[in-house]
Amino acid sequence: MEDKCYCNIESEKKTLRSEDEKKKLLNRLNRIEGQIRGIKNMLENDGYCNDILIQSAAVNAAVNAFNRELISLHIKGCVTKDIKEGKEEIVDELVNTLQKLMK
């Protein structure tokens, strides 16, 4: 099932994802959440700075992996669909999003 992008009555964009896609993305976020809790625990227990920094770097890598997966799904689904429908403003939206991700 490819992503289905649509606007509802309140003009809020939404994306319908397959259960498999949703499950994979949520699993990634749950792992990240667990890593963050681990870092908080390390800090609360006076963990060694270097060990905390290494775990923080692992969280950054995990968030980047999540973003890569989501942007891939977005391009293959919503962006492709909108371009085929002549909604070329999606390209500007994508460029702005990529610029924010690359800060």
C-alpha positions in Angstrom: 0.0 0.0 0.0 1.5 3.3 -1.0 1.0 6.4 1.1 -2.2 8.2 0.5 -2.0 11.9 1.1 -5.1 14.0 1.4 -6.4 17.2 3.0 -9.4 17.0 5.3 -12.1 19.6 5.8 -9.9 21.6 8.2 -7.2 21.8 5.4 -4.9 19.7 7.5 -2.7 17.4 5.4 -2.6 13.8 6.5 -1.0 10.6 5.2 -2.6 7.2 5.3 0.1 4.6 5.7 -0.1 0.8 5.5 -0.1 -0.9 8.9 3.3 -2.4 8.1 4.8 1.1 7.4 3.2 2.5 10.5 4.4 -0.4 12.6 8.0 0.0 11.4 8.1 3.7 12.0 6.5 3.4 15.5 9.0 0.6 16.4 11.9 3.0 15.4 10.4 5.7 17.6 9.9 3.3 20.5 13.5 2.3 20.3 14.6 6.0 20.3 12.3 6.7 23.2 14.0 3.8 25.1 17.4 5.2 24.2 16.4 8.6 25.6 15.1 7.1 28.8 18.5 5.3 29.1 20.4 8.5 28.7 18.2 10.2 31.4 18.9 7.2 33.7 22.6 7.5 33.0 22.5 11.2 33.9 20.4 10.6 37.0 22.9 8.0 38.1 25.9 10.3 37.5 27.0 8.4 34.4 30.4 9.1 32.8 30.1 12.0 30.4 31.8 10.1 27.5 29.4 7.2 27.9 26.4 9.6 27.8 27.8 11.4 24.7 28.2 8.0 22.9 24.6 7.1 23.7 23.5 10.6 22.6 25.3 10.1 19.3 23.4 6.7 18.9 20.1 8.6 19.4 21.1 11.1 16.7 21.9 8.3 14.3 18.6 6.6 15.1 16.6 9.8 14.6 18.5 10.3 11.3 17.6 6.8 10.2 13.9 7.4 11.1 14.0 10.7 9.0 15.6 8.9 6.1 12.9 6.2 6.1 10.0 8.7 6.5 11.4 11.0 3.7 11.7 8.0 1.4 8.1 7.1 2.0 7.1 10.7 1.6 8.8 11.0 -1.8 7.6 7.7 -3.1 4.1 8.4 -2.0 2.9 11.9 -1.4 5.4 13.8 -3.5 5.2 11.5 -6.5 1.4 11.5 -6.4 1.2 15.3 -6.2 3.7 15.8 -9.1 1.6 13.4 -11.2 -1.5 15.5 -10.4 0.3 18.7 -11.4 0.7 20.0 -7.8 4.3 21.1 -8.3 4.3 23.2 -5.1 5.1 20.0 -3.3 8.6 20.3 -4.7 9.1 23.6 -2.7 7.7 22.0 0.4 10.1 19.1 0.0 13.1 21.4 -0.5 12.1 23.4 2.6 11.8 20.2 4.6 15.2 18.9 3.4 16.8 22.2 4.3 15.5 21.9 7.8 16.7 18.3 8.1 20.2 19.3 7.0 20.7 22.1 9.6 
